[in-house]
Amino acid sequence: MRVRVDVNRCVASGQCVVAAAGAFTQSEQEGTVVLLVAEPPPELRAAVREAASLCPSGAITVKG
């Protein structure tokens, strides 16, 4: 699995952090998504997929 984020599309809703805090956080200044793990371990993969599906702006892309 490979994860990418588009900070320019992010609307700072924080749903990614709620769903997968081990893979995402938010910037202190803008509140936008910060990717912590581009290739999440197996135990985070379901949460990362959920985070991508919950993202209202589609800023998170998951491949694999």
PyMOL Python script that loads the backbone (N, CA, C, O; Angstrom):
from pymol import cmd

cmd.read_pdbstr("""\
ATOM      1  N   MET A   1       0.839  -1.171   0.000  1.00  0.00           N
ATOM      2  CA  MET A   1       0.000   0.000   0.000  1.00  0.00           C
ATOM      3  C   MET A   1       0.887   1.239   0.000  1.00  0.00           C
ATOM      4  O   MET A   1       1.893   1.305   0.708  1.00  0.00           O
ATOM      5  N   ARG A   2       0.498   2.208  -0.800  1.00  0.00           N
ATOM      6  CA  ARG A   2       1.197   3.491  -0.863  1.00  0.00           C
ATOM      7  C   ARG A   2       0.162   4.601  -0.697  1.00  0.00           C
ATOM      8  O   ARG A   2      -0.890   4.579  -1.336  1.00  0.00           O
ATOM      9  N   VAL A   3       0.468   5.572   0.166  1.00  0.00           N
ATOM     10  CA  VAL A   3      -0.463   6.656   0.464  1.00  0.00           C
ATOM     11  C   VAL A   3       0.156   7.980   0.029  1.00  0.00           C
ATOM     12  O   VAL A   3       1.346   8.227   0.227  1.00  0.00           O
ATOM     13  N   ARG A   4      -0.676   8.816  -0.564  1.00  0.00           N
ATOM     14  CA  ARG A   4      -0.258  10.165  -0.937  1.00  0.00           C
ATOM     15  C   ARG A   4      -1.313  11.138  -0.457  1.00  0.00           C
ATOM     16  O   ARG A   4      -2.493  10.800  -0.363  1.00  0.00           O
ATOM     17  N   VAL A   5      -0.877  12.350  -0.154  1.00  0.00           N
ATOM     18  CA  VAL A   5      -1.827  13.406   0.219  1.00  0.00           C
ATOM     19  C   VAL A   5      -1.577  14.627  -0.648  1.00  0.00           C
ATOM     20  O   VAL A   5      -0.446  14.907  -1.044  1.00  0.00           O
ATOM     21  N   ASP A   6      -2.640  15.338  -0.933  1.00  0.00           N
ATOM     22  CA  ASP A   6      -2.561  16.594  -1.672  1.00  0.00           C
ATOM     23  C   ASP A   6      -2.970  17.699  -0.700  1.00  0.00           C
ATOM     24  O   ASP A   6      -4.154  17.956  -0.481  1.00  0.00           O
ATOM     25  N   VAL A   7      -1.970  18.333  -0.134  1.00  0.00           N
ATOM     26  CA  VAL A   7      -2.211  19.371   0.881  1.00  0.00           C
ATOM     27  C   VAL A   7      -3.035  20.514   0.307  1.00  0.00           C
ATOM     28  O   VAL A   7      -3.805  21.146   1.030  1.00  0.00           O
ATOM     29  N   ASN A   8      -2.883  20.784  -0.975  1.00  0.00           N
ATOM     30  CA  ASN A   8      -3.633  21.874  -1.606  1.00  0.00           C
ATOM     31  C   ASN A   8      -5.127  21.595  -1.686  1.00  0.00           C
ATOM     32  O   ASN A   8      -5.926  22.529  -1.753  1.00  0.00           O
ATOM     33  N   ARG A   9      -5.511  20.332  -1.680  1.00  0.00           N
ATOM     34  CA  ARG A   9      -6.935  19.962  -1.710  1.00  0.00           C
ATOM     35  C   ARG A   9      -7.533  19.860  -0.316  1.00  0.00           C
ATOM     36  O   ARG A   9      -8.752  19.925  -0.158  1.00  0.00           O
ATOM     37  N   CYS A  10      -6.693  19.702   0.690  1.00  0.00           N
ATOM     38  CA  CYS A  10      -7.142  19.476   2.068  1.00  0.00           C
ATOM     39  C   CYS A  10      -7.950  20.667   2.587  1.00  0.00           C
ATOM     40  O   CYS A  10      -7.571  21.822   2.395  1.00  0.00           O
ATOM     41  N   VAL A  11      -9.070  20.365   3.249  1.00  0.00           N
ATOM     42  CA  VAL A  11      -9.912  21.405   3.844  1.00  0.00           C
ATOM     43  C   VAL A  11      -9.856  21.386   5.371  1.00  0.00           C
ATOM     44  O   VAL A  11     -10.675  22.014   6.041  1.00  0.00           O
ATOM     45  N   ALA A  12      -8.879  20.658   5.908  1.00  0.00           N
ATOM     46  CA  ALA A  12      -8.600  20.637   7.350  1.00  0.00           C
ATOM     47  C   ALA A  12      -9.773  20.154   8.204  1.00  0.00           C
ATOM     48  O   ALA A  12     -10.021  20.690   9.284  1.00  0.00           O
ATOM     49  N   SER A  13     -10.489  19.149   7.721  1.00  0.00           N
ATOM     50  CA  SER A  13     -11.621  18.635   8.502  1.00  0.00           C
ATOM     51  C   SER A  13     -11.166  17.739   9.653  1.00  0.00           C
ATOM     52  O   SER A  13     -11.870  17.602  10.653  1.00  0.00           O
ATOM     53  N   GLY A  14      -9.988  17.131   9.508  1.00  0.00           N
ATOM     54  CA  GLY A  14      -9.449  16.293  10.577  1.00  0.00           C
ATOM     55  C   GLY A  14      -9.977  14.873  10.616  1.00  0.00           C
ATOM     56  O   GLY A  14      -9.633  14.120  11.527  1.00  0.00           O
ATOM     57  N   GLN A  15     -10.799  14.486   9.659  1.00  0.00           N
ATOM     58  CA  GLN A  15     -11.344  13.128   9.649  1.00  0.00           C
ATOM     59  C   GLN A  15     -10.247  12.073   9.513  1.00  0.00           C
ATOM     60  O   GLN A  15     -10.364  10.975  10.056  1.00  0.00           O
ATOM     61  N   CYS A  16      -9.191  12.408   8.791  1.00  0.00           N
ATOM     62  CA  CYS A  16      -8.089  11.453   8.616  1.00  0.00           C
ATOM     63  C   CYS A  16      -7.404  11.152   9.942  1.00  0.00           C
ATOM     64  O   CYS A  16      -7.042  10.007  10.210  1.00  0.00           O
ATOM     65  N   VAL A  17      -7.229  12.158  10.758  1.00  0.00           N
ATOM     66  CA  VAL A  17      -6.577  11.980  12.055  1.00  0.00           C
ATOM     67  C   VAL A  17      -7.462  11.166  12.988  1.00  0.00           C
ATOM     68  O   VAL A  17      -6.971  10.321  13.736  1.00  0.00           O
ATOM     69  N   VAL A  18      -8.749  11.418  12.945  1.00  0.00           N
ATOM     70  CA  VAL A  18      -9.684  10.659  13.777  1.00  0.00           C
ATOM     71  C   VAL A  18      -9.673   9.185  13.377  1.00  0.00           C
ATOM     72  O   VAL A  18      -9.689   8.306  14.238  1.00  0.00           O
ATOM     73  N   ALA A  19      -9.647   8.917  12.081  1.00  0.00           N
ATOM     74  CA  ALA A  19      -9.706   7.539  11.591  1.00  0.00           C
ATOM     75  C   ALA A  19      -8.378   6.803  11.700  1.00  0.00           C
ATOM     76  O   ALA A  19      -8.352   5.603  11.974  1.00  0.00           O
ATOM     77  N   ALA A  20      -7.263   7.525  11.485  1.00  0.00           N
ATOM     78  CA  ALA A  20      -5.959   6.851  11.422  1.00  0.00           C
ATOM     79  C   ALA A  20      -4.857   7.754  11.976  1.00  0.00           C
ATOM     80  O   ALA A  20      -3.997   8.234  11.238  1.00  0.00           O
ATOM     81  N   ALA A  21      -4.901   7.970  13.271  1.00  0.00           N
ATOM     82  CA  ALA A  21      -3.932   8.860  13.917  1.00  0.00           C
ATOM     83  C   ALA A  21      -2.496   8.364  13.776  1.00  0.00           C
ATOM     84  O   ALA A  21      -1.562   9.160  13.874  1.00  0.00           O
ATOM     85  N   GLY A  22      -2.302   7.084  13.552  1.00  0.00           N
ATOM     86  CA  GLY A  22      -0.956   6.563  13.372  1.00  0.00           C
ATOM     87  C   GLY A  22      -0.360   6.876  12.011  1.00  0.00           C
ATOM     88  O   GLY A  22       0.847   6.739  11.813  1.00  0.00           O
ATOM     89  N   ALA A  23      -1.197   7.294  11.075  1.00  0.00           N
ATOM     90  CA  ALA A  23      -0.733   7.575   9.718  1.00  0.00           C
ATOM     91  C   ALA A  23      -0.814   9.052   9.349  1.00  0.00           C
ATOM     92  O   ALA A  23      -0.110   9.509   8.449  1.00  0.00           O
ATOM     93  N   PHE A  24      -1.676   9.803  10.047  1.00  0.00           N
ATOM     94  CA  PHE A  24      -1.878  11.211   9.715  1.00  0.00           C
ATOM     95  C   PHE A  24      -1.880  12.082  10.967  1.00  0.00           C
ATOM     96  O   PHE A  24      -2.215  11.630  12.062  1.00  0.00           O
ATOM     97  N   THR A  25      -1.502  13.326  10.779  1.00  0.00           N
ATOM     98  CA  THR A  25      -1.678  14.353  11.791  1.00  0.00           C
ATOM     99  C   THR A  25      -2.057  15.622  11.042  1.00  0.00           C
ATOM    100  O   THR A  25      -2.203  15.606   9.820  1.00  0.00           O
ATOM    101  N   GLN A  26      -2.215  16.718  11.770  1.00  0.00           N
ATOM    102  CA  GLN A  26      -2.558  17.981  11.140  1.00  0.00           C
ATOM    103  C   GLN A  26      -1.492  19.019  11.437  1.00  0.00           C
ATOM    104  O   GLN A  26      -0.920  19.050  12.526  1.00  0.00           O
ATOM    105  N   SER A  27      -1.233  19.866  10.456  1.00  0.00           N
ATOM    106  CA  SER A  27      -0.284  20.959  10.609  1.00  0.00           C
ATOM    107  C   SER A  27      -0.770  21.905  11.701  1.00  0.00           C
ATOM    108  O   SER A  27      -1.952  22.243  11.757  1.00  0.00           O
ATOM    109  N   GLU A  28       0.133  22.324  12.555  1.00  0.00           N
ATOM    110  CA  GLU A  28      -0.228  23.253  13.641  1.00  0.00           C
ATOM    111  C   GLU A  28      -0.685  24.603  13.092  1.00  0.00           C
ATOM    112  O   GLU A  28      -1.604  25.216  13.636  1.00  0.00           O
ATOM    113  N   GLN A  29      -0.047  25.068  12.015  1.00  0.00           N
ATOM    114  CA  GLN A  29      -0.375  26.387  11.465  1.00  0.00           C
ATOM    115  C   GLN A  29      -1.670  26.397  10.652  1.00  0.00           C
ATOM    116  O   GLN A  29      -2.577  27.183  10.928  1.00  0.00           O
ATOM    117  N   GLU A  30      -1.752  25.522   9.650  1.00  0.00           N
ATOM    118  CA  GLU A  30      -2.898  25.543   8.738  1.00  0.00           C
ATOM    119  C   GLU A  30      -3.987  24.551   9.089  1.00  0.00           C
ATOM    120  O   GLU A  30      -5.133  24.714   8.669  1.00  0.00           O
ATOM    121  N   GLY A  31      -3.645  23.527   9.851  1.00  0.00           N
ATOM    122  CA  GLY A  31      -4.616  22.488  10.174  1.00  0.00           C
ATOM    123  C   GLY A  31      -4.761  21.452   9.081  1.00  0.00           C
ATOM    124  O   GLY A  31      -5.606  20.562   9.177  1.00  0.00           O
ATOM    125  N   THR A  32      -3.940  21.556   8.034  1.00  0.00           N
ATOM    126  CA  THR A  32      -4.033  20.626   6.917  1.00  0.00           C
ATOM    127  C   THR A  32      -3.331  19.304   7.231  1.00  0.00           C
ATOM    128  O   THR A  32      -2.537  19.207   8.166  1.00  0.00           O
ATOM    129  N   VAL A  33      -3.641  18.313   6.438  1.00  0.00           N
ATOM    130  CA  VAL A  33      -3.126  16.963   6.639  1.00  0.00           C
ATOM    131  C   VAL A  33      -1.606  16.904   6.516  1.00  0.00           C
ATOM    132  O   VAL A  33      -0.999  17.569   5.677  1.00  0.00           O
ATOM    133  N   VAL A  34      -1.017  16.085   7.381  1.00  0.00           N
ATOM    134  CA  VAL A  34       0.406  15.767   7.317  1.00  0.00           C
ATOM    135  C   VAL A  34       0.493  14.240   7.316  1.00  0.00           C
ATOM    136  O   VAL A  34       0.006  13.582   8.236  1.00  0.00           O
ATOM    137  N   LEU A  35       1.106  13.695   6.296  1.00  0.00           N
ATOM    138  CA  LEU A  35       1.258  12.245   6.175  1.00  0.00           C
ATOM    139  C   LEU A  35       2.443  11.799   7.017  1.00  0.00           C
ATOM    140  O   LEU A  35       3.557  12.293   6.842  1.00  0.00           O
ATOM    141  N   LEU A  36       2.204  10.873   7.921  1.00  0.00           N
ATOM    142  CA  LEU A  36       3.260  10.353   8.787  1.00  0.00           C
ATOM    143  C   LEU A  36       3.887   9.082   8.225  1.00  0.00           C
ATOM    144  O   LEU A  36       5.069   8.822   8.449  1.00  0.00           O
ATOM    145  N   VAL A  37       3.099   8.285   7.493  1.00  0.00           N
ATOM    146  CA  VAL A  37       3.565   6.990   7.001  1.00  0.00           C
ATOM    147  C   VAL A  37       3.077   6.791   5.563  1.00  0.00           C
ATOM    148  O   VAL A  37       1.891   6.552   5.335  1.00  0.00           O
ATOM    149  N   ALA A  38       3.987   6.889   4.601  1.00  0.00           N
ATOM    150  CA  ALA A  38       3.604   6.728   3.195  1.00  0.00           C
ATOM    151  C   ALA A  38       3.320   5.271   2.845  1.00  0.00           C
ATOM    152  O   ALA A  38       2.537   4.990   1.938  1.00  0.00           O
ATOM    153  N   GLU A  39       3.951   4.346   3.558  1.00  0.00           N
ATOM    154  CA  GLU A  39       3.716   2.917   3.349  1.00  0.00           C
ATOM    155  C   GLU A  39       3.333   2.299   4.689  1.00  0.00           C
ATOM    156  O   GLU A  39       4.182   1.745   5.387  1.00  0.00           O
ATOM    157  N   PRO A  40       2.050   2.396   5.047  1.00  0.00           N
ATOM    158  CA  PRO A  40       1.619   1.932   6.368  1.00  0.00           C
ATOM    159  C   PRO A  40       1.767   0.427   6.561  1.00  0.00           C
ATOM    160  O   PRO A  40       1.617  -0.347   5.616  1.00  0.00           O
ATOM    161  N   PRO A  41       2.061   0.022   7.787  1.00  0.00           N
ATOM    162  CA  PRO A  41       2.145  -1.402   8.095  1.00  0.00           C
ATOM    163  C   PRO A  41       0.744  -2.029   8.039  1.00  0.00           C
ATOM    164  O   PRO A  41      -0.264  -1.322   8.075  1.00  0.00           O
ATOM    165  N   PRO A  42       0.700  -3.332   7.952  1.00  0.00           N
ATOM    166  CA  PRO A  42      -0.596  -4.027   7.828  1.00  0.00           C
ATOM    167  C   PRO A  42      -1.632  -3.616   8.876  1.00  0.00           C
ATOM    168  O   PRO A  42      -2.816  -3.516   8.555  1.00  0.00           O
ATOM    169  N   GLU A  43      -1.221  -3.382  10.088  1.00  0.00           N
ATOM    170  CA  GLU A  43      -2.187  -3.049  11.141  1.00  0.00           C
ATOM    171  C   GLU A  43      -2.836  -1.666  10.970  1.00  0.00           C
ATOM    172  O   GLU A  43      -3.850  -1.385  11.610  1.00  0.00           O
ATOM    173  N   LEU A  44      -2.272  -0.805  10.123  1.00  0.00           N
ATOM    174  CA  LEU A  44      -2.858   0.525   9.883  1.00  0.00           C
ATOM    175  C   LEU A  44      -3.638   0.616   8.572  1.00  0.00           C
ATOM    176  O   LEU A  44      -4.342   1.599   8.343  1.00  0.00           O
ATOM    177  N   ARG A  45      -3.524  -0.373   7.727  1.00  0.00           N
ATOM    178  CA  ARG A  45      -4.076  -0.271   6.376  1.00  0.00           C
ATOM    179  C   ARG A  45      -5.586  -0.072   6.323  1.00  0.00           C
ATOM    180  O   ARG A  45      -6.065   0.745   5.536  1.00  0.00           O
ATOM    181  N   ALA A  46      -6.331  -0.780   7.124  1.00  0.00           N
ATOM    182  CA  ALA A  46      -7.793  -0.602   7.125  1.00  0.00           C
ATOM    183  C   ALA A  46      -8.163   0.802   7.580  1.00  0.00           C
ATOM    184  O   ALA A  46      -9.064   1.418   7.011  1.00  0.00           O
ATOM    185  N   ALA A  47      -7.486   1.307   8.585  1.00  0.00           N
ATOM    186  CA  ALA A  47      -7.760   2.656   9.087  1.00  0.00           C
ATOM    187  C   ALA A  47      -7.404   3.713   8.047  1.00  0.00           C
ATOM    188  O   ALA A  47      -8.110   4.713   7.912  1.00  0.00           O
ATOM    189  N   VAL A  48      -6.314   3.500   7.310  1.00  0.00           N
ATOM    190  CA  VAL A  48      -5.908   4.447   6.262  1.00  0.00           C
ATOM    191  C   VAL A  48      -6.936   4.460   5.140  1.00  0.00           C
ATOM    192  O   VAL A  48      -7.286   5.525   4.631  1.00  0.00           O
ATOM    193  N   ARG A  49      -7.420   3.289   4.751  1.00  0.00           N
ATOM    194  CA  ARG A  49      -8.466   3.238   3.717  1.00  0.00           C
ATOM    195  C   ARG A  49      -9.731   3.965   4.184  1.00  0.00           C
ATOM    196  O   ARG A  49     -10.372   4.671   3.405  1.00  0.00           O
ATOM    197  N   GLU A  50     -10.078   3.788   5.445  1.00  0.00           N
ATOM    198  CA  GLU A  50     -11.245   4.489   5.984  1.00  0.00           C
ATOM    199  C   GLU A  50     -11.013   5.993   5.973  1.00  0.00           C
ATOM    200  O   GLU A  50     -11.908   6.756   5.608  1.00  0.00           O
ATOM    201  N   ALA A  51      -9.832   6.422   6.365  1.00  0.00           N
ATOM    202  CA  ALA A  51      -9.506   7.851   6.366  1.00  0.00           C
ATOM    203  C   ALA A  51      -9.650   8.437   4.966  1.00  0.00           C
ATOM    204  O   ALA A  51     -10.190   9.531   4.797  1.00  0.00           O
ATOM    205  N   ALA A  52      -9.167   7.711   3.970  1.00  0.00           N
ATOM    206  CA  ALA A  52      -9.286   8.189   2.588  1.00  0.00           C
ATOM    207  C   ALA A  52     -10.748   8.301   2.165  1.00  0.00           C
ATOM    208  O   ALA A  52     -11.130   9.248   1.477  1.00  0.00           O
ATOM    209  N   SER A  53     -11.555   7.342   2.575  1.00  0.00           N
ATOM    210  CA  SER A  53     -12.973   7.381   2.198  1.00  0.00           C
ATOM    211  C   SER A  53     -13.731   8.485   2.932  1.00  0.00           C
ATOM    212  O   SER A  53     -14.724   8.998   2.417  1.00  0.00           O
ATOM    213  N   LEU A  54     -13.277   8.851   4.117  1.00  0.00           N
ATOM    214  CA  LEU A  54     -13.944   9.893   4.894  1.00  0.00           C
ATOM    215  C   LEU A  54     -13.520  11.312   4.510  1.00  0.00           C
ATOM    216  O   LEU A  54     -14.203  12.279   4.845  1.00  0.00           O
ATOM    217  N   CYS A  55     -12.403  11.433   3.813  1.00  0.00           N
ATOM    218  CA  CYS A  55     -11.875  12.748   3.472  1.00  0.00           C
ATOM    219  C   CYS A  55     -12.850  13.499   2.569  1.00  0.00           C
ATOM    220  O   CYS A  55     -13.105  13.051   1.451  1.00  0.00           O
ATOM    221  N   PRO A  56     -13.405  14.630   3.020  1.00  0.00           N
ATOM    222  CA  PRO A  56     -14.417  15.325   2.234  1.00  0.00           C
ATOM    223  C   PRO A  56     -13.879  15.963   0.949  1.00  0.00           C
ATOM    224  O   PRO A  56     -14.651  16.237   0.030  1.00  0.00           O
ATOM    225  N   SER A  57     -12.572  16.200   0.875  1.00  0.00           N
ATOM    226  CA  SER A  57     -12.014  16.854  -0.308  1.00  0.00           C
ATOM    227  C   SER A  57     -11.282  15.894  -1.245  1.00  0.00           C
ATOM    228  O   SER A  57     -10.826  16.291  -2.317  1.00  0.00           O
ATOM    229  N   GLY A  58     -11.173  14.629  -0.832  1.00  0.00           N
ATOM    230  CA  GLY A  58     -10.456  13.658  -1.666  1.00  0.00           C
ATOM    231  C   GLY A  58      -8.959  13.906  -1.704  1.00  0.00           C
ATOM    232  O   GLY A  58      -8.302  13.594  -2.697  1.00  0.00           O
ATOM    233  N   ALA A  59      -8.418  14.461  -0.634  1.00  0.00           N
ATOM    234  CA  ALA A  59      -6.995  14.808  -0.591  1.00  0.00           C
ATOM    235  C   ALA A  59      -6.092  13.607  -0.342  1.00  0.00           C
ATOM    236  O   ALA A  59      -4.873  13.717  -0.472  1.00  0.00           O
ATOM    237  N   ILE A  60      -6.672  12.457   0.017  1.00  0.00           N
ATOM    238  CA  ILE A  60      -5.876  11.265   0.322  1.00  0.00           C
ATOM    239  C   ILE A  60      -6.093  10.224  -0.770  1.00  0.00           C
ATOM    240  O   ILE A  60      -7.226   9.873  -1.101  1.00  0.00           O
ATOM    241  N   THR A  61      -4.979   9.738  -1.324  1.00  0.00           N
ATOM    242  CA  THR A  61      -5.009   8.700  -2.347  1.00  0.00           C
ATOM    243  C   THR A  61      -4.312   7.472  -1.821  1.00  0.00           C
ATOM    244  O   THR A  61      -3.215   7.558  -1.269  1.00  0.00           O
ATOM    245  N   VAL A  62      -4.952   6.316  -1.991  1.00  0.00           N
ATOM    246  CA  VAL A  62      -4.387   5.036  -1.555  1.00  0.00           C
ATOM    247  C   VAL A  62      -4.259   4.139  -2.773  1.00  0.00           C
ATOM    248  O   VAL A  62      -5.212   3.958  -3.530  1.00  0.00           O
ATOM    249  N   LYS A  63      -3.072   3.583  -2.950  1.00  0.00           N
ATOM    250  CA  LYS A  63      -2.830   2.624  -4.041  1.00  0.00           C
ATOM    251  C   LYS A  63      -2.296   1.337  -3.453  1.00  0.00           C
ATOM    252  O   LYS A  63      -1.405   1.341  -2.604  1.00  0.00           O
ATOM    253  N   GLY A  64      -2.851   0.251  -3.913  1.00  0.00           N
ATOM    254  CA  GLY A  64      -2.375  -1.049  -3.456  1.00  0.00           C
ATOM    255  C   GLY A  64      -3.206  -1.659  -2.363  1.00  0.00           C
ATOM    256  O   GLY A  64      -2.902  -2.756  -1.896  1.00  0.00           O
TER     257      GLY A  64
END
""", "prot")
cmd.dss("prot")
cmd.show_as("cartoon", "prot")
cmd.util.cbc("prot")
cmd.orient("prot")
